[in-house]
């Protein structure tokens, strides 16, 4: 999966997502509680979590589920999450 980070200059990061983790109500998520995911953090092969580059004041590459849906990468990002088993299809 291509890293979704975009630098202020508009240049996209050339890295790939090497790890992802879902955060929310639980530490581990099953298909039935996928709606409890509040954020997904991604780590890049080139710049780890892009800390210090801040997206809208954020220091990490974290996304809300609706942001991932808007980018068209929700399913792919959830499939990378080490703490999500049997990833479901996109939220509706």
Beta strands, then each sheet from edge to edge (+ up, - down):
strand 1: 17-24
strand 2: 37-44
strand 3: 62-63
sheet 1: 1+ 2- 3+
end
